[in-house]
Amino acid sequence: MVKIGTGAVSWSSKLQSLVALSTTEVEHISAVEAGKEILWMHQLMGELGYDTSGPSLLRIDNQSAIAVSKNPEHHGKMKHLSLRLFWLIDAVQDGLIAPTFVST
């Protein structure tokens, strides 16, 4: 779900097309999809004239998935992932998205 202010402006729920081997992998795959939507919304708001400076928050409820998105070298079990899933890591390192923990 993507929120602007207190209102939800975009949301999605679907079955993942990949088979994950761990909860960290599942959360990372979901974070990649949410991150793509956040970045698209970020660019749209910029085109509409809103100030979009600074990273957009991506709230994740899995500490390991956050750690993978910030520093993938320490997670050897994630090496088998498709290269397209490493997009989130690049977006975090470029300062476009800031993953933060939210408790469930």
C-alpha positions as CSV (number, residue, x, y, z in Angstrom):
1,M,0.0,0.0,0.0
2,V,1.3,3.4,-0.9
3,K,0.2,6.3,1.3
4,I,0.5,10.0,0.7
5,G,-0.1,11.9,3.9
6,T,-2.7,9.8,5.7
7,G,-4.6,8.5,2.6
8,A,-3.9,5.3,0.7
9,V,-3.5,6.1,-3.0
10,S,-2.3,2.7,-4.4
11,W,-2.4,-0.9,-3.1
12,S,-2.0,-4.4,-4.4
13,S,-2.4,-7.9,-3.2
14,K,-1.4,-10.9,-5.4
15,L,0.2,-14.3,-5.3
16,Q,3.9,-14.1,-5.8
17,S,5.2,-15.6,-9.1
18,L,8.4,-17.0,-7.5
19,V,8.9,-19.7,-5.0
20,A,10.8,-18.4,-2.0
21,L,13.1,-20.5,0.3
22,S,12.8,-18.3,3.4
23,T,10.7,-15.5,5.0
24,T,13.6,-13.1,4.3
25,E,13.4,-13.9,0.6
26,V,9.6,-13.5,0.6
27,E,9.8,-10.1,2.3
28,H,12.6,-8.9,0.0
29,I,10.5,-9.9,-3.1
30,S,7.5,-8.0,-1.7
31,A,9.8,-5.0,-0.8
32,V,11.1,-4.9,-4.4
33,E,7.5,-4.7,-5.8
34,A,6.5,-2.1,-3.2
35,G,9.7,-0.1,-3.9
36,K,8.9,0.0,-7.6
37,E,5.5,1.4,-6.9
38,I,6.9,3.9,-4.4
39,L,9.4,5.1,-6.9
40,W,6.8,5.5,-9.7
41,M,4.6,7.5,-7.3
42,H,7.6,9.6,-6.3
43,Q,8.3,10.5,-9.9
44,L,4.6,11.2,-10.6
45,M,4.4,13.6,-7.7
46,G,7.6,15.3,-8.9
47,E,6.0,15.8,-12.3
48,L,2.9,17.3,-10.7
49,G,5.1,19.9,-9.1
50,Y,5.4,18.5,-5.5
51,D,8.7,18.6,-3.7
52,T,10.1,15.0,-3.8
53,S,13.5,15.7,-2.4
54,G,14.8,13.0,0.0
55,P,14.2,9.3,0.1
56,S,10.7,7.7,0.3
57,L,10.1,5.4,3.3
58,L,9.5,1.8,2.7
59,R,8.2,0.1,5.8
60,I,9.1,-3.6,6.2
61,D,8.2,-5.9,9.1
62,N,11.2,-8.2,8.7
63,Q,14.6,-7.1,10.1
64,S,16.5,-9.5,7.8
65,A,14.9,-8.1,4.7
66,I,15.9,-4.6,5.8
67,A,19.5,-5.8,6.4
68,V,19.6,-7.4,2.9
69,S,18.3,-4.2,1.2
70,K,21.0,-2.2,3.0
71,N,24.0,-4.5,2.9
72,P,23.6,-7.7,0.9
73,E,27.2,-8.9,1.4
74,H,26.4,-10.3,4.8
75,H,23.6,-12.6,3.5
76,G,25.1,-15.4,1.5
77,K,21.8,-17.2,1.3
78,M,20.4,-14.5,-1.0
79,K,23.0,-15.1,-3.8
80,H,20.6,-17.2,-5.8
81,L,18.1,-14.4,-6.3
82,S,17.4,-13.0,-9.8
83,L,19.3,-9.9,-10.7
84,R,16.1,-8.0,-11.1
85,L,15.5,-8.4,-7.3
86,F,18.7,-6.5,-6.6
87,W,17.1,-3.3,-7.9
88,L,16.0,-2.4,-4.4
89,I,19.6,-2.6,-3.1
90,D,20.6,-0.1,-5.7
91,A,17.7,2.2,-5.0
92,V,18.6,2.2,-1.2
93,Q,22.3,2.9,-2.0
94,D,21.3,5.8,-4.3
95,G,19.2,7.3,-1.5
96,L,15.8,7.0,-3.4
97,I,14.2,4.6,-0.8
98,A,14.8,4.3,2.9
99,P,13.7,1.0,4.4
100,T,12.5,1.2,8.0
101,F,11.2,-1.3,10.4
102,V,7.5,-1.4,11.3
103,S,6.4,-3.9,14.0
104,T,3.4,-6.2,13.3
